[in-house]
Amino acid sequence: MLNLSSRPGFSPLKETEYRYYLTGRFFYTMSLRMVTTVIAYKLFQLTKSSFSIGLVGMSEFIPVFLLALYAGHRIDRTDKRTVLLNCKLSYAACVCALILLTSSYFENRLNKGWLEFLFYLVIFFTGIIRAFAGPTSSSLVAQLVSKNVLHYAVNLSSSAFLGASILGHASAGFFIAWFGVNTTFCIILIYVLIAAFMVRKIGRKPAVSTSMDKKTWESVKEGLHFVFNNKILLGAISLDLFAVLFGGAIALIPEFAERILKVGPIGFGWLNASMDIGAVIMIILLSIFPIQKNQGRTLMFAVAGFGTCIIVFGLSNIYAISFIALLIAGLLDGISVIIRGTILQLTTPDEMRGRVSSVNAIFINSSNELGQFESGFTSRIMGTVPAVLFGGVMTVIVVIVMWFKAPPFVRWNTDS
């Protein structure tokens, strides 16, 4: 029998607390993706407008954008395990609110406008939680494994994240079809509680920050200064920012599934999961066959290919072609995840991980929500198909501009 823990890429699994972390991350990510999928489905059924899905993205983006830098400062000064546990328990409370909102009692007593507003309000609170949870989770990894296997731990964490995204997106579609929205949220609550239990089994991790006596703004500026003076890190996250911002076709999948591809909840769930399927396949491949050189150039080609796939998705009215286009986009996105994640972990000092991860969250994580709003907004102005085509074309244009404006990043190698 193959012993995975004996292979270098799986060596972090020898650490018990890392296994707890990975299991908790898997269930928590699955719950996040299921909530996103179910709310998108429910709101589109309620409003018949993709703009409402864009408003969900904006509702989550605002608190993440406003709080991320402060969150990074607090994370570097606090026990990360406790912060992460509190985030998961708070998220469980938000899921309980969604269970109530989708119950027959509330749906029969509240009009459509109030239901829509309360969904946005709950998502706003999940955005507050995400401002702390994402950077905490990213910075905690370095306290669970030794530095010589940290890059392997990052790969495994990314694989768990994307594997959970696949199951979350796809199973949400199945569960909606089989059990309905309300019961699906009950299942999600169980997943969140399992994640919280796993984090609780990890020992407390004391802060390693050397800036305990610094004022909040001084500490925040230190993190910003580090990121904006690390040209390679800044280039990687900037490129990914624009790719996610303009290539957010995933936000319009509910409308594509119903009006263009004409598939039900199950087809919608698989289409929603297609990019994550591609990404996790690529991350597994890169764990076995890592990129040894020309990482900058590789990242540029991957993002350009991602934009091209979004264009193909926008032009297609055949389910199989749409699925394959998003699957290939996910394969290319997996390259970006690995390269950017490795840069982030290996170039960041331990005492600044919370702040740097928070800056990364503003660039990358919150750009998912902003991209969701951009897709919903442009869909309302241009129409659904032109909005997707616009996003794909803009992604390719960004790559072309960076190719000529940032040659050091294009030539970058990890061993240089």
Solvent accessible surface area in square Angstrom, and as a share of the most:
residue,aa,sasa,rsa
1,M,242,1.08
2,L,119,0.59
3,N,88,0.45
4,L,80,0.40
5,S,33,0.21
6,S,75,0.48
7,R,107,0.39
8,P,89,0.56
9,G,14,0.13
10,F,51,0.21
11,S,23,0.15
12,P,0,0.00
13,L,43,0.22
14,K,130,0.55
15,E,82,0.37
16,T,65,0.38
17,E,49,0.22
18,Y,0,0.00
19,R,106,0.39
20,Y,56,0.21
21,Y,4,0.02
22,L,29,0.14
23,T,48,0.28
24,G,0,0.00
25,R,53,0.19
26,F,54,0.22
27,F,46,0.19
28,Y,16,0.06
29,T,3,0.02
30,M,11,0.05
31,S,0,0.00
32,L,26,0.13
33,R,54,0.20
34,M,0,0.00
35,V,5,0.03
36,T,60,0.35
37,T,1,0.00
38,V,0,0.00
39,I,1,0.00
40,A,11,0.08
41,Y,44,0.17
42,K,34,0.14
43,L,0,0.00
44,F,2,0.01
45,Q,69,0.31
46,L,40,0.20
47,T,31,0.18
48,K,94,0.40
49,S,41,0.27
50,S,5,0.03
51,F,39,0.16
52,S,4,0.02
53,I,2,0.01
54,G,0,0.00
55,L,54,0.27
56,V,10,0.06
57,G,1,0.01
58,M,41,0.18
59,S,17,0.11
60,E,20,0.09
61,F,27,0.11
62,I,71,0.36
63,P,3,0.02
64,V,3,0.01
65,F,101,0.42
66,L,123,0.61
67,L,54,0.27
68,A,0,0.00
69,L,44,0.22
70,Y,96,0.37
71,A,0,0.00
72,G,0,0.00
73,H,3,0.02
74,R,94,0.34
75,I,1,0.00
76,D,2,0.01
77,R,63,0.23
78,T,41,0.24
79,D,25,0.13
80,K,3,0.01
81,R,26,0.10
82,T,34,0.20
83,V,23,0.13
84,L,3,0.02
85,L,23,0.11
86,N,79,0.40
87,C,11,0.06
88,K,4,0.02
89,L,88,0.44
90,S,49,0.32
91,Y,5,0.02
92,A,8,0.06
93,A,63,0.49
94,C,15,0.09
95,V,1,0.00
96,C,56,0.33
97,A,34,0.26
98,L,1,0.00
99,I,30,0.15
100,L,101,0.50
101,L,14,0.07
102,T,9,0.05
103,S,27,0.17
104,S,81,0.52
105,Y,123,0.47
106,F,66,0.27
107,E,58,0.26
108,N,118,0.60
109,R,151,0.55
110,L,49,0.24
111,N,95,0.49
112,K,111,0.47
113,G,45,0.44
114,W,140,0.49
115,L,9,0.05
116,E,35,0.16
117,F,104,0.43
118,L,41,0.20
119,F,1,0.00
120,Y,32,0.12
121,L,71,0.35
122,V,15,0.09
123,I,7,0.04
124,F,71,0.30
125,F,101,0.42
126,T,3,0.02
127,G,0,0.00
128,I,52,0.26
129,I,16,0.08
130,R,49,0.18
131,A,0,0.00
132,F,44,0.18
133,A,4,0.03
134,G,29,0.28
135,P,2,0.01
136,T,0,0.00
137,S,12,0.08
138,S,28,0.18
139,S,1,0.01
140,L,0,0.00
141,V,4,0.02
142,A,22,0.17
143,Q,50,0.22
144,L,13,0.06
145,V,12,0.07
146,S,64,0.41
147,K,123,0.52
148,N,112,0.57
149,V,25,0.14
150,L,2,0.01
151,H,62,0.28
152,Y,59,0.22
153,A,0,0.00
154,V,11,0.07
155,N,20,0.10
156,L,18,0.09
157,S,9,0.06
158,S,14,0.09
159,S,22,0.14
160,A,14,0.11
161,F,56,0.23
162,L,6,0.03
163,G,16,0.16
164,A,0,0.00
165,S,0,0.00
166,I,23,0.12
167,L,87,0.43
168,G,0,0.00
169,H,14,0.06
170,A,5,0.04
171,S,20,0.13
172,A,0,0.00
173,G,0,0.00
174,F,44,0.18
175,F,33,0.14
176,I,15,0.07
177,A,48,0.37
178,W,153,0.54
179,F,107,0.44
180,G,27,0.26
181,V,22,0.12
182,N,45,0.23
183,T,56,0.33
184,T,0,0.00
185,F,0,0.00
186,C,50,0.30
187,I,34,0.17
188,I,0,0.00
189,L,34,0.17
190,I,101,0.51
191,Y,39,0.15
192,V,0,0.00
193,L,87,0.43
194,I,57,0.29
195,A,0,0.00
196,A,6,0.04
197,F,113,0.47
198,M,41,0.18
199,V,1,0.01
200,R,159,0.58
201,K,89,0.38
202,I,2,0.01
203,G,32,0.31
204,R,163,0.60
205,K,30,0.13
206,P,100,0.63
207,A,33,0.26
208,V,66,0.38
209,S,12,0.08
210,T,110,0.64
211,S,2,0.01
212,M,93,0.41
213,D,132,0.68
214,K,61,0.26
215,K,161,0.68
216,T,56,0.33
217,W,151,0.53
218,E,88,0.39
219,S,1,0.01
220,V,7,0.04
221,K,100,0.42
222,E,60,0.27
223,G,0,0.00
224,L,41,0.20
225,H,121,0.54
226,F,45,0.19
227,V,1,0.01
228,F,93,0.39
229,N,88,0.45
230,N,29,0.15
231,K,140,0.59
232,I,41,0.21
233,L,1,0.01
234,L,36,0.18
235,G,10,0.10
236,A,1,0.00
237,I,1,0.00
238,S,22,0.14
239,L,0,0.00
240,D,6,0.03
241,L,36,0.18
242,F,74,0.31
243,A,7,0.05
244,V,27,0.16
245,L,29,0.14
246,F,35,0.15
247,G,4,0.04
248,G,11,0.11
249,A,3,0.03
250,I,60,0.30
251,A,9,0.07
252,L,1,0.01
253,I,0,0.00
254,P,10,0.06
255,E,16,0.07
256,F,0,0.00
257,A,3,0.02
258,E,67,0.30
259,R,115,0.42
260,I,46,0.23
261,L,16,0.08
262,K,155,0.66
263,V,43,0.25
264,G,43,0.41
265,P,38,0.24
266,I,67,0.34
267,G,15,0.15
268,F,5,0.02
269,G,0,0.00
270,W,95,0.33
271,L,0,0.00
272,N,8,0.04
273,A,0,0.00
274,S,0,0.00
275,M,29,0.13
276,D,20,0.11
277,I,32,0.16
278,G,0,0.00
279,A,1,0.01
280,V,20,0.11
281,I,75,0.38
282,M,31,0.14
283,I,0,0.00
284,I,89,0.45
285,L,79,0.39
286,L,17,0.08
287,S,33,0.21
288,I,89,0.45
289,F,142,0.59
290,P,73,0.46
291,I,45,0.23
292,Q,126,0.56
293,K,135,0.57
294,N,65,0.33
295,Q,7,0.03
296,G,0,0.00
297,R,96,0.35
298,T,38,0.22
299,L,2,0.01
300,M,1,0.00
301,F,125,0.52
302,A,3,0.02
303,V,6,0.03
304,A,25,0.19
305,G,20,0.19
306,F,14,0.06
307,G,0,0.00
308,T,70,0.40
309,C,14,0.08
310,I,1,0.01
311,I,41,0.21
312,V,63,0.36
313,F,0,0.00
314,G,2,0.02
315,L,122,0.61
316,S,12,0.08
317,N,109,0.56
318,I,96,0.49
319,Y,65,0.25
320,A,58,0.45
321,I,78,0.40
322,S,0,0.00
323,F,48,0.20
324,I,89,0.45
325,A,5,0.04
326,L,0,0.00
327,L,39,0.19
328,I,73,0.37
329,A,0,0.00
330,G,0,0.00
331,L,41,0.20
332,L,38,0.19
333,D,38,0.20
334,G,0,0.00
335,I,19,0.10
336,S,3,0.02
337,V,30,0.17
338,I,18,0.09
339,I,7,0.04
340,R,31,0.11
341,G,14,0.14
342,T,25,0.15
343,I,4,0.02
344,L,16,0.08
345,Q,12,0.05
346,L,79,0.39
347,T,60,0.35
348,T,5,0.03
349,P,43,0.27
350,D,69,0.36
351,E,50,0.23
352,M,17,0.07
353,R,10,0.04
354,G,0,0.00
355,R,5,0.02
356,V,1,0.00
357,S,7,0.05
358,S,0,0.00
359,V,2,0.01
360,N,16,0.08
361,A,2,0.02
362,I,33,0.17
363,F,29,0.12
364,I,8,0.04
365,N,45,0.23
366,S,0,0.00
367,S,1,0.01
368,N,70,0.36
369,E,10,0.05
370,L,51,0.25
371,G,0,0.00
372,Q,26,0.11
373,F,47,0.20
374,E,28,0.13
375,S,7,0.04
376,G,1,0.01
377,F,93,0.39
378,T,13,0.08
379,S,12,0.08
380,R,167,0.61
381,I,114,0.58
382,M,83,0.37
383,G,28,0.27
384,T,18,0.11
385,V,48,0.28
386,P,60,0.38
387,A,5,0.04
388,V,5,0.03
389,L,44,0.22
390,F,70,0.29
391,G,2,0.02
392,G,0,0.00
393,V,68,0.39
394,M,52,0.23
395,T,0,0.00
396,V,38,0.22
397,I,76,0.39
398,V,21,0.12
399,V,8,0.05
400,I,90,0.46
401,V,76,0.44
402,M,27,0.12
403,W,78,0.27
404,F,154,0.64
405,K,161,0.68
406,A,25,0.19
407,P,55,0.35
408,P,84,0.53
409,F,7,0.03
410,V,8,0.04
411,R,152,0.56
412,W,36,0.13
413,N,29,0.15
414,T,72,0.42
415,D,115,0.60
416,S,114,0.74
